[in-house]
Amino acid sequence: MMLPRYYTGMVPSKPGVERVQTGVRMEKRIVKVLKGFAEYLDISLGDLLEGIVLHAFEAKAPPFGEEQLRAIENLKRVYGLDLSAADSHRLVEKEGDASGEEA
């Protein structure tokens, strides 16, 4: 379970959800950083992505604190991820790179 940086120690009741399997394709280095960060937090990749998306939908508080951001920066260096938010809508697949290969 990803806890917000302002976590107070009180665990709220957990809402029931229905999950579905997705076939989402993402940039390989982003996936590697996400998997590494999920492992760092000891949560599943799906839980990490759900937490990030829910925070983004509300835009009230960033999903990560300073320590978590440092861990992400280290993982980005390890996996050579040099993309930023400014690149998010400009990514283009390399020629012949539609294999669907997993990271």
Phi and psi restraints in degrees (range 20) as a CNS / XPLOR table:
assign (resid 1 and name C) (resid 2 and name N)
       (resid 2 and name CA) (resid 2 and name C) 1.0 -82.0 20.0 2
assign (resid 2 and name N) (resid 2 and name CA)
       (resid 2 and name C) (resid 3 and name N) 1.0 123.3 20.0 2
assign (resid 2 and name C) (resid 3 and name N)
       (resid 3 and name CA) (resid 3 and name C) 1.0 -99.8 20.0 2
assign (resid 3 and name N) (resid 3 and name CA)
       (resid 3 and name C) (resid 4 and name N) 1.0 135.6 20.0 2
assign (resid 3 and name C) (resid 4 and name N)
       (resid 4 and name CA) (resid 4 and name C) 1.0 -63.8 20.0 2
assign (resid 4 and name N) (resid 4 and name CA)
       (resid 4 and name C) (resid 5 and name N) 1.0 156.7 20.0 2
assign (resid 4 and name C) (resid 5 and name N)
       (resid 5 and name CA) (resid 5 and name C) 1.0 -62.8 20.0 2
assign (resid 5 and name N) (resid 5 and name CA)
       (resid 5 and name C) (resid 6 and name N) 1.0 -18.5 20.0 2
assign (resid 5 and name C) (resid 6 and name N)
       (resid 6 and name CA) (resid 6 and name C) 1.0 -99.0 20.0 2
assign (resid 6 and name N) (resid 6 and name CA)
       (resid 6 and name C) (resid 7 and name N) 1.0 21.8 20.0 2
assign (resid 6 and name C) (resid 7 and name N)
       (resid 7 and name CA) (resid 7 and name C) 1.0 -55.1 20.0 2
assign (resid 7 and name N) (resid 7 and name CA)
       (resid 7 and name C) (resid 8 and name N) 1.0 131.5 20.0 2
assign (resid 7 and name C) (resid 8 and name N)
       (resid 8 and name CA) (resid 8 and name C) 1.0 -103.0 20.0 2
assign (resid 8 and name N) (resid 8 and name CA)
       (resid 8 and name C) (resid 9 and name N) 1.0 -6.1 20.0 2
assign (resid 8 and name C) (resid 9 and name N)
       (resid 9 and name CA) (resid 9 and name C) 1.0 102.4 20.0 2
assign (resid 9 and name N) (resid 9 and name CA)
       (resid 9 and name C) (resid 10 and name N) 1.0 -13.9 20.0 2
assign (resid 9 and name C) (resid 10 and name N)
       (resid 10 and name CA) (resid 10 and name C) 1.0 -93.7 20.0 2
assign (resid 10 and name N) (resid 10 and name CA)
       (resid 10 and name C) (resid 11 and name N) 1.0 123.6 20.0 2
assign (resid 10 and name C) (resid 11 and name N)
       (resid 11 and name CA) (resid 11 and name C) 1.0 -93.9 20.0 2
assign (resid 11 and name N) (resid 11 and name CA)
       (resid 11 and name C) (resid 12 and name N) 1.0 116.4 20.0 2
assign (resid 11 and name C) (resid 12 and name N)
       (resid 12 and name CA) (resid 12 and name C) 1.0 -70.1 20.0 2
assign (resid 12 and name N) (resid 12 and name CA)
       (resid 12 and name C) (resid 13 and name N) 1.0 164.7 20.0 2
assign (resid 12 and name C) (resid 13 and name N)
       (resid 13 and name CA) (resid 13 and name C) 1.0 -61.2 20.0 2
assign (resid 13 and name N) (resid 13 and name CA)
       (resid 13 and name C) (resid 14 and name N) 1.0 149.4 20.0 2
assign (resid 13 and name C) (resid 14 and name N)
       (resid 14 and name CA) (resid 14 and name C) 1.0 -98.3 20.0 2
assign (resid 14 and name N) (resid 14 and name CA)
       (resid 14 and name C) (resid 15 and name N) 1.0 121.6 20.0 2
assign (resid 14 and name C) (resid 15 and name N)
       (resid 15 and name CA) (resid 15 and name C) 1.0 -71.6 20.0 2
assign (resid 15 and name N) (resid 15 and name CA)
       (resid 15 and name C) (resid 16 and name N) 1.0 143.8 20.0 2
assign (resid 15 and name C) (resid 16 and name N)
       (resid 16 and name CA) (resid 16 and name C) 1.0 -74.7 20.0 2
assign (resid 16 and name N) (resid 16 and name CA)
       (resid 16 and name C) (resid 17 and name N) 1.0 140.2 20.0 2
assign (resid 16 and name C) (resid 17 and name N)
       (resid 17 and name CA) (resid 17 and name C) 1.0 -134.0 20.0 2
assign (resid 17 and name N) (resid 17 and name CA)
       (resid 17 and name C) (resid 18 and name N) 1.0 160.0 20.0 2
assign (resid 17 and name C) (resid 18 and name N)
       (resid 18 and name CA) (resid 18 and name C) 1.0 -114.6 20.0 2
assign (resid 18 and name N) (resid 18 and name CA)
       (resid 18 and name C) (resid 19 and name N) 1.0 119.0 20.0 2
assign (resid 18 and name C) (resid 19 and name N)
       (resid 19 and name CA) (resid 19 and name C) 1.0 -100.2 20.0 2
assign (resid 19 and name N) (resid 19 and name CA)
       (resid 19 and name C) (resid 20 and name N) 1.0 151.7 20.0 2
assign (resid 19 and name C) (resid 20 and name N)
       (resid 20 and name CA) (resid 20 and name C) 1.0 -127.6 20.0 2
assign (resid 20 and name N) (resid 20 and name CA)
       (resid 20 and name C) (resid 21 and name N) 1.0 152.6 20.0 2
assign (resid 20 and name C) (resid 21 and name N)
       (resid 21 and name CA) (resid 21 and name C) 1.0 -80.3 20.0 2
assign (resid 21 and name N) (resid 21 and name CA)
       (resid 21 and name C) (resid 22 and name N) 1.0 138.5 20.0 2
assign (resid 21 and name C) (resid 22 and name N)
       (resid 22 and name CA) (resid 22 and name C) 1.0 -117.6 20.0 2
assign (resid 22 and name N) (resid 22 and name CA)
       (resid 22 and name C) (resid 23 and name N) 1.0 162.1 20.0 2
assign (resid 22 and name C) (resid 23 and name N)
       (resid 23 and name CA) (resid 23 and name C) 1.0 -118.6 20.0 2
assign (resid 23 and name N) (resid 23 and name CA)
       (resid 23 and name C) (resid 24 and name N) 1.0 45.9 20.0 2
assign (resid 23 and name C) (resid 24 and name N)
       (resid 24 and name CA) (resid 24 and name C) 1.0 -75.0 20.0 2
assign (resid 24 and name N) (resid 24 and name CA)
       (resid 24 and name C) (resid 25 and name N) 1.0 134.6 20.0 2
assign (resid 24 and name C) (resid 25 and name N)
       (resid 25 and name CA) (resid 25 and name C) 1.0 -101.7 20.0 2
assign (resid 25 and name N) (resid 25 and name CA)
       (resid 25 and name C) (resid 26 and name N) 1.0 135.4 20.0 2
assign (resid 25 and name C) (resid 26 and name N)
       (resid 26 and name CA) (resid 26 and name C) 1.0 -137.6 20.0 2
assign (resid 26 and name N) (resid 26 and name CA)
       (resid 26 and name C) (resid 27 and name N) 1.0 162.3 20.0 2
assign (resid 26 and name C) (resid 27 and name N)
       (resid 27 and name CA) (resid 27 and name C) 1.0 -60.8 20.0 2
assign (resid 27 and name N) (resid 27 and name CA)
       (resid 27 and name C) (resid 28 and name N) 1.0 133.4 20.0 2
assign (resid 27 and name C) (resid 28 and name N)
       (resid 28 and name CA) (resid 28 and name C) 1.0 -56.4 20.0 2
assign (resid 28 and name N) (resid 28 and name CA)
       (resid 28 and name C) (resid 29 and name N) 1.0 -45.0 20.0 2
assign (resid 28 and name C) (resid 29 and name N)
       (resid 29 and name CA) (resid 29 and name C) 1.0 -69.9 20.0 2
assign (resid 29 and name N) (resid 29 and name CA)
       (resid 29 and name C) (resid 30 and name N) 1.0 -32.5 20.0 2
assign (resid 29 and name C) (resid 30 and name N)
       (resid 30 and name CA) (resid 30 and name C) 1.0 -62.7 20.0 2
assign (resid 30 and name N) (resid 30 and name CA)
       (resid 30 and name C) (resid 31 and name N) 1.0 -44.4 20.0 2
assign (resid 30 and name C) (resid 31 and name N)
       (resid 31 and name CA) (resid 31 and name C) 1.0 -62.3 20.0 2
assign (resid 31 and name N) (resid 31 and name CA)
       (resid 31 and name C) (resid 32 and name N) 1.0 -41.4 20.0 2
assign (resid 31 and name C) (resid 32 and name N)
       (resid 32 and name CA) (resid 32 and name C) 1.0 -62.1 20.0 2
assign (resid 32 and name N) (resid 32 and name CA)
       (resid 32 and name C) (resid 33 and name N) 1.0 -42.9 20.0 2
assign (resid 32 and name C) (resid 33 and name N)
       (resid 33 and name CA) (resid 33 and name C) 1.0 -65.2 20.0 2
assign (resid 33 and name N) (resid 33 and name CA)
       (resid 33 and name C) (resid 34 and name N) 1.0 -43.6 20.0 2
assign (resid 33 and name C) (resid 34 and name N)
       (resid 34 and name CA) (resid 34 and name C) 1.0 -61.3 20.0 2
assign (resid 34 and name N) (resid 34 and name CA)
       (resid 34 and name C) (resid 35 and name N) 1.0 -45.1 20.0 2
assign (resid 34 and name C) (resid 35 and name N)
       (resid 35 and name CA) (resid 35 and name C) 1.0 -63.1 20.0 2
assign (resid 35 and name N) (resid 35 and name CA)
       (resid 35 and name C) (resid 36 and name N) 1.0 -42.8 20.0 2
assign (resid 35 and name C) (resid 36 and name N)
       (resid 36 and name CA) (resid 36 and name C) 1.0 -64.0 20.0 2
assign (resid 36 and name N) (resid 36 and name CA)
       (resid 36 and name C) (resid 37 and name N) 1.0 -39.5 20.0 2
assign (resid 36 and name C) (resid 37 and name N)
       (resid 37 and name CA) (resid 37 and name C) 1.0 -70.6 20.0 2
assign (resid 37 and name N) (resid 37 and name CA)
       (resid 37 and name C) (resid 38 and name N) 1.0 -38.6 20.0 2
assign (resid 37 and name C) (resid 38 and name N)
       (resid 38 and name CA) (resid 38 and name C) 1.0 -60.8 20.0 2
assign (resid 38 and name N) (resid 38 and name CA)
       (resid 38 and name C) (resid 39 and name N) 1.0 -41.9 20.0 2
assign (resid 38 and name C) (resid 39 and name N)
       (resid 39 and name CA) (resid 39 and name C) 1.0 -63.1 20.0 2
assign (resid 39 and name N) (resid 39 and name CA)
       (resid 39 and name C) (resid 40 and name N) 1.0 -42.9 20.0 2
assign (resid 39 and name C) (resid 40 and name N)
       (resid 40 and name CA) (resid 40 and name C) 1.0 -57.1 20.0 2
assign (resid 40 and name N) (resid 40 and name CA)
       (resid 40 and name C) (resid 41 and name N) 1.0 -40.5 20.0 2
assign (resid 40 and name C) (resid 41 and name N)
       (resid 41 and name CA) (resid 41 and name C) 1.0 -84.4 20.0 2
assign (resid 41 and name N) (resid 41 and name CA)
       (resid 41 and name C) (resid 42 and name N) 1.0 -8.1 20.0 2
assign (resid 41 and name C) (resid 42 and name N)
       (resid 42 and name CA) (resid 42 and name C) 1.0 60.3 20.0 2
assign (resid 42 and name N) (resid 42 and name CA)
       (resid 42 and name C) (resid 43 and name N) 1.0 45.4 20.0 2
assign (resid 42 and name C) (resid 43 and name N)
       (resid 43 and name CA) (resid 43 and name C) 1.0 -132.8 20.0 2
assign (resid 43 and name N) (resid 43 and name CA)
       (resid 43 and name C) (resid 44 and name N) 1.0 168.2 20.0 2
assign (resid 43 and name C) (resid 44 and name N)
       (resid 44 and name CA) (resid 44 and name C) 1.0 -76.2 20.0 2
assign (resid 44 and name N) (resid 44 and name CA)
       (resid 44 and name C) (resid 45 and name N) 1.0 158.7 20.0 2
assign (resid 44 and name C) (resid 45 and name N)
       (resid 45 and name CA) (resid 45 and name C) 1.0 -60.6 20.0 2
assign (resid 45 and name N) (resid 45 and name CA)
       (resid 45 and name C) (resid 46 and name N) 1.0 -40.2 20.0 2
assign (resid 45 and name C) (resid 46 and name N)
       (resid 46 and name CA) (resid 46 and name C) 1.0 -61.4 20.0 2
assign (resid 46 and name N) (resid 46 and name CA)
       (resid 46 and name C) (resid 47 and name N) 1.0 -43.5 20.0 2
assign (resid 46 and name C) (resid 47 and name N)
       (resid 47 and name CA) (resid 47 and name C) 1.0 -62.7 20.0 2
assign (resid 47 and name N) (resid 47 and name CA)
       (resid 47 and name C) (resid 48 and name N) 1.0 -40.9 20.0 2
assign (resid 47 and name C) (resid 48 and name N)
       (resid 48 and name CA) (resid 48 and name C) 1.0 -61.4 20.0 2
assign (resid 48 and name N) (resid 48 and name CA)
       (resid 48 and name C) (resid 49 and name N) 1.0 -48.8 20.0 2
assign (resid 48 and name C) (resid 49 and name N)
       (resid 49 and name CA) (resid 49 and name C) 1.0 -63.8 20.0 2
assign (resid 49 and name N) (resid 49 and name CA)
       (resid 49 and name C) (resid 50 and name N) 1.0 -40.6 20.0 2
assign (resid 49 and name C) (resid 50 and name N)
       (resid 50 and name CA) (resid 50 and name C) 1.0 -60.2 20.0 2
assign (resid 50 and name N) (resid 50 and name CA)
       (resid 50 and name C) (resid 51 and name N) 1.0 -43.6 20.0 2
assign (resid 50 and name C) (resid 51 and name N)
       (resid 51 and name CA) (resid 51 and name C) 1.0 -63.4 20.0 2
assign (resid 51 and name N) (resid 51 and name CA)
       (resid 51 and name C) (resid 52 and name N) 1.0 -44.0 20.0 2
assign (resid 51 and name C) (resid 52 and name N)
       (resid 52 and name CA) (resid 52 and name C) 1.0 -61.9 20.0 2
assign (resid 52 and name N) (resid 52 and name CA)
       (resid 52 and name C) (resid 53 and name N) 1.0 -46.1 20.0 2
assign (resid 52 and name C) (resid 53 and name N)
       (resid 53 and name CA) (resid 53 and name C) 1.0 -65.4 20.0 2
assign (resid 53 and name N) (resid 53 and name CA)
       (resid 53 and name C) (resid 54 and name N) 1.0 -43.5 20.0 2
assign (resid 53 and name C) (resid 54 and name N)
       (resid 54 and name CA) (resid 54 and name C) 1.0 -62.8 20.0 2
assign (resid 54 and name N) (resid 54 and name CA)
       (resid 54 and name C) (resid 55 and name N) 1.0 -39.5 20.0 2
assign (resid 54 and name C) (resid 55 and name N)
       (resid 55 and name CA) (resid 55 and name C) 1.0 -64.3 20.0 2
assign (resid 55 and name N) (resid 55 and name CA)
       (resid 55 and name C) (resid 56 and name N) 1.0 -42.9 20.0 2
assign (resid 55 and name C) (resid 56 and name N)
       (resid 56 and name CA) (resid 56 and name C) 1.0 -64.1 20.0 2
assign (resid 56 and name N) (resid 56 and name CA)
       (resid 56 and name C) (resid 57 and name N) 1.0 -39.1 20.0 2
assign (resid 56 and name C) (resid 57 and name N)
       (resid 57 and name CA) (resid 57 and name C) 1.0 -62.9 20.0 2
assign (resid 57 and name N) (resid 57 and name CA)
       (resid 57 and name C) (resid 58 and name N) 1.0 -35.5 20.0 2
assign (resid 57 and name C) (resid 58 and name N)
       (resid 58 and name CA) (resid 58 and name C) 1.0 -88.1 20.0 2
assign (resid 58 and name N) (resid 58 and name CA)
       (resid 58 and name C) (resid 59 and name N) 1.0 -30.3 20.0 2
assign (resid 58 and name C) (resid 59 and name N)
       (resid 59 and name CA) (resid 59 and name C) 1.0 53.1 20.0 2
assign (resid 59 and name N) (resid 59 and name CA)
       (resid 59 and name C) (resid 60 and name N) 1.0 29.4 20.0 2
assign (resid 59 and name C) (resid 60 and name N)
       (resid 60 and name CA) (resid 60 and name C) 1.0 -91.4 20.0 2
assign (resid 60 and name N) (resid 60 and name CA)
       (resid 60 and name C) (resid 61 and name N) 1.0 -37.2 20.0 2
assign (resid 60 and name C) (resid 61 and name N)
       (resid 61 and name CA) (resid 61 and name C) 1.0 -146.6 20.0 2
assign (resid 61 and name N) (resid 61 and name CA)
       (resid 61 and name C) (resid 62 and name N) 1.0 143.4 20.0 2
assign (resid 61 and name C) (resid 62 and name N)
       (resid 62 and name CA) (resid 62 and name C) 1.0 -63.9 20.0 2
assign (resid 62 and name N) (resid 62 and name CA)
       (resid 62 and name C) (resid 63 and name N) 1.0 147.5 20.0 2
assign (resid 62 and name C) (resid 63 and name N)
       (resid 63 and name CA) (resid 63 and name C) 1.0 -72.6 20.0 2
assign (resid 63 and name N) (resid 63 and name CA)
       (resid 63 and name C) (resid 64 and name N) 1.0 -14.8 20.0 2
assign (resid 63 and name C) (resid 64 and name N)
       (resid 64 and name CA) (resid 64 and name C) 1.0 -128.6 20.0 2
assign (resid 64 and name N) (resid 64 and name CA)
       (resid 64 and name C) (resid 65 and name N) 1.0 145.3 20.0 2
assign (resid 64 and name C) (resid 65 and name N)
       (resid 65 and name CA) (resid 65 and name C) 1.0 -90.0 20.0 2
assign (resid 65 and name N) (resid 65 and name CA)
       (resid 65 and name C) (resid 66 and name N) 1.0 -178.0 20.0 2
assign (resid 65 and name C) (resid 66 and name N)
       (resid 66 and name CA) (resid 66 and name C) 1.0 -61.1 20.0 2
assign (resid 66 and name N) (resid 66 and name CA)
       (resid 66 and name C) (resid 67 and name N) 1.0 -43.4 20.0 2
assign (resid 66 and name C) (resid 67 and name N)
       (resid 67 and name CA) (resid 67 and name C) 1.0 -63.3 20.0 2
assign (resid 67 and name N) (resid 67 and name CA)
       (resid 67 and name C) (resid 68 and name N) 1.0 -42.3 20.0 2
assign (resid 67 and name C) (resid 68 and name N)
       (resid 68 and name CA) (resid 68 and name C) 1.0 -66.4 20.0 2
assign (resid 68 and name N) (resid 68 and name CA)
       (resid 68 and name C) (resid 69 and name N) 1.0 -39.1 20.0 2
assign (resid 68 and name C) (resid 69 and name N)
       (resid 69 and name CA) (resid 69 and name C) 1.0 -64.5 20.0 2
assign (resid 69 and name N) (resid 69 and name CA)
       (resid 69 and name C) (resid 70 and name N) 1.0 -36.4 20.0 2
assign (resid 69 and name C) (resid 70 and name N)
       (resid 70 and name CA) (resid 70 and name C) 1.0 -63.7 20.0 2
assign (resid 70 and name N) (resid 70 and name CA)
       (resid 70 and name C) (resid 71 and name N) 1.0 -41.6 20.0 2
assign (resid 70 and name C) (resid 71 and name N)
       (resid 71 and name CA) (resid 71 and name C) 1.0 -62.6 20.0 2
assign (resid 71 and name N) (resid 71 and name CA)
       (resid 71 and name C) (resid 72 and name N) 1.0 -41.2 20.0 2
assign (resid 71 and name C) (resid 72 and name N)
       (resid 72 and name CA) (resid 72 and name C) 1.0 -63.7 20.0 2
assign (resid 72 and name N) (resid 72 and name CA)
       (resid 72 and name C) (resid 73 and name N) 1.0 -44.5 20.0 2
assign (resid 72 and name C) (resid 73 and name N)
       (resid 73 and name CA) (resid 73 and name C) 1.0 -59.7 20.0 2
assign (resid 73 and name N) (resid 73 and name CA)
       (resid 73 and name C) (resid 74 and name N) 1.0 -41.1 20.0 2
assign (resid 73 and name C) (resid 74 and name N)
       (resid 74 and name CA) (resid 74 and name C) 1.0 -62.9 20.0 2
assign (resid 74 and name N) (resid 74 and name CA)
       (resid 74 and name C) (resid 75 and name N) 1.0 -44.2 20.0 2
assign (resid 74 and name C) (resid 75 and name N)
       (resid 75 and name CA) (resid 75 and name C) 1.0 -64.6 20.0 2
assign (resid 75 and name N) (resid 75 and name CA)
       (resid 75 and name C) (resid 76 and name N) 1.0 -37.7 20.0 2
assign (resid 75 and name C) (resid 76 and name N)
       (resid 76 and name CA) (resid 76 and name C) 1.0 -61.9 20.0 2
assign (resid 76 and name N) (resid 76 and name CA)
       (resid 76 and name C) (resid 77 and name N) 1.0 -40.1 20.0 2
assign (resid 76 and name C) (resid 77 and name N)
       (resid 77 and name CA) (resid 77 and name C) 1.0 -65.3 20.0 2
assign (resid 77 and name N) (resid 77 and name CA)
       (resid 77 and name C) (resid 78 and name N) 1.0 -44.6 20.0 2
assign (resid 77 and name C) (resid 78 and name N)
       (resid 78 and name CA) (resid 78 and name C) 1.0 -58.9 20.0 2
assign (resid 78 and name N) (resid 78 and name CA)
       (resid 78 and name C) (resid 79 and name N) 1.0 -43.7 20.0 2
assign (resid 78 and name C) (resid 79 and name N)
       (resid 79 and name CA) (resid 79 and name C) 1.0 -96.6 20.0 2
assign (resid 79 and name N) (resid 79 and name CA)
       (resid 79 and name C) (resid 80 and name N) 1.0 6.9 20.0 2
assign (resid 79 and name C) (resid 80 and name N)
       (resid 80 and name CA) (resid 80 and name C) 1.0 67.5 20.0 2
assign (resid 80 and name N) (resid 80 and name CA)
       (resid 80 and name C) (resid 81 and name N) 1.0 30.2 20.0 2
assign (resid 80 and name C) (resid 81 and name N)
       (resid 81 and name CA) (resid 81 and name C) 1.0 -84.0 20.0 2
assign (resid 81 and name N) (resid 81 and name CA)
       (resid 81 and name C) (resid 82 and name N) 1.0 107.9 20.0 2
assign (resid 81 and name C) (resid 82 and name N)
       (resid 82 and name CA) (resid 82 and name C) 1.0 -112.0 20.0 2
assign (resid 82 and name N) (resid 82 and name CA)
       (resid 82 and name C) (resid 83 and name N) 1.0 12.7 20.0 2
assign (resid 82 and name C) (resid 83 and name N)
       (resid 83 and name CA) (resid 83 and name C) 1.0 -83.2 20.0 2
assign (resid 83 and name N) (resid 83 and name CA)
       (resid 83 and name C) (resid 84 and name N) 1.0 154.2 20.0 2
assign (resid 83 and name C) (resid 84 and name N)
       (resid 84 and name CA) (resid 84 and name C) 1.0 -129.7 20.0 2
assign (resid 84 and name N) (resid 84 and name CA)
       (resid 84 and name C) (resid 85 and name N) 1.0 176.9 20.0 2
assign (resid 84 and name C) (resid 85 and name N)
       (resid 85 and name CA) (resid 85 and name C) 1.0 -58.2 20.0 2
assign (resid 85 and name N) (resid 85 and name CA)
       (resid 85 and name C) (resid 86 and name N) 1.0 -31.1 20.0 2
assign (resid 85 and name C) (resid 86 and name N)
       (resid 86 and name CA) (resid 86 and name C) 1.0 -62.9 20.0 2
assign (resid 86 and name N) (resid 86 and name CA)
       (resid 86 and name C) (resid 87 and name N) 1.0 -23.4 20.0 2
assign (resid 86 and name C) (resid 87 and name N)
       (resid 87 and name CA) (resid 87 and name C) 1.0 -85.9 20.0 2
assign (resid 87 and name N) (resid 87 and name CA)
       (resid 87 and name C) (resid 88 and name N) 1.0 -9.0 20.0 2
assign (resid 87 and name C) (resid 88 and name N)
       (resid 88 and name CA) (resid 88 and name C) 1.0 -58.0 20.0 2
assign (resid 88 and name N) (resid 88 and name CA)
       (resid 88 and name C) (resid 89 and name N) 1.0 -32.9 20.0 2
assign (resid 88 and name C) (resid 89 and name N)
       (resid 89 and name CA) (resid 89 and name C) 1.0 -108.1 20.0 2
assign (resid 89 and name N) (resid 89 and name CA)
       (resid 89 and name C) (resid 90 and name N) 1.0 15.0 20.0 2
assign (resid 89 and name C) (resid 90 and name N)
       (resid 90 and name CA) (resid 90 and name C) 1.0 -120.6 20.0 2
assign (resid 90 and name N) (resid 90 and name CA)
       (resid 90 and name C) (resid 91 and name N) 1.0 7.5 20.0 2
assign (resid 90 and name C) (resid 91 and name N)
       (resid 91 and name CA) (resid 91 and name C) 1.0 -72.9 20.0 2
assign (resid 91 and name N) (resid 91 and name CA)
       (resid 91 and name C) (resid 92 and name N) 1.0 134.3 20.0 2
assign (resid 91 and name C) (resid 92 and name N)
       (resid 92 and name CA) (resid 92 and name C) 1.0 -128.9 20.0 2
assign (resid 92 and name N) (resid 92 and name CA)
       (resid 92 and name C) (resid 93 and name N) 1.0 132.9 20.0 2
assign (resid 92 and name C) (resid 93 and name N)
       (resid 93 and name CA) (resid 93 and name C) 1.0 -68.9 20.0 2
assign (resid 93 and name N) (resid 93 and name CA)
       (resid 93 and name C) (resid 94 and name N) 1.0 145.1 20.0 2
assign (resid 93 and name C) (resid 94 and name N)
       (resid 94 and name CA) (resid 94 and name C) 1.0 -65.9 20.0 2
assign (resid 94 and name N) (resid 94 and name CA)
       (resid 94 and name C) (resid 95 and name N) 1.0 151.9 20.0 2
assign (resid 94 and name C) (resid 95 and name N)
       (resid 95 and name CA) (resid 95 and name C) 1.0 -56.3 20.0 2
assign (resid 95 and name N) (resid 95 and name CA)
       (resid 95 and name C) (resid 96 and name N) 1.0 132.6 20.0 2
assign (resid 95 and name C) (resid 96 and name N)
       (resid 96 and name CA) (resid 96 and name C) 1.0 72.7 20.0 2
assign (resid 96 and name N) (resid 96 and name CA)
       (resid 96 and name C) (resid 97 and name N) 1.0 17.5 20.0 2
assign (resid 96 and name C) (resid 97 and name N)
       (resid 97 and name CA) (resid 97 and name C) 1.0 -109.8 20.0 2
assign (resid 97 and name N) (resid 97 and name CA)
       (resid 97 and name C) (resid 98 and name N) 1.0 52.5 20.0 2
assign (resid 97 and name C) (resid 98 and name N)
       (resid 98 and name CA) (resid 98 and name C) 1.0 -112.9 20.0 2
assign (resid 98 and name N) (resid 98 and name CA)
       (resid 98 and name C) (resid 99 and name N) 1.0 30.0 20.0 2
assign (resid 98 and name C) (resid 99 and name N)
       (resid 99 and name CA) (resid 99 and name C) 1.0 -72.9 20.0 2
assign (resid 99 and name N) (resid 99 and name CA)
       (resid 99 and name C) (resid 100 and name N) 1.0 -24.5 20.0 2
assign (resid 99 and name C) (resid 100 and name N)
       (resid 100 and name CA) (resid 100 and name C) 1.0 77.3 20.0 2
assign (resid 100 and name N) (resid 100 and name CA)
       (resid 100 and name C) (resid 101 and name N) 1.0 15.1 20.0 2
assign (resid 100 and name C) (resid 101 and name N)
       (resid 101 and name CA) (resid 101 and name C) 1.0 -59.9 20.0 2
assign (resid 101 and name N) (resid 101 and name CA)
       (resid 101 and name C) (resid 102 and name N) 1.0 135.2 20.0 2
assign (resid 101 and name C) (resid 102 and name N)
       (resid 102 and name CA) (resid 102 and name C) 1.0 -84.9 20.0 2
assign (resid 102 and name N) (resid 102 and name CA)
       (resid 102 and name C) (resid 103 and name N) 1.0 153.4 20.0 2
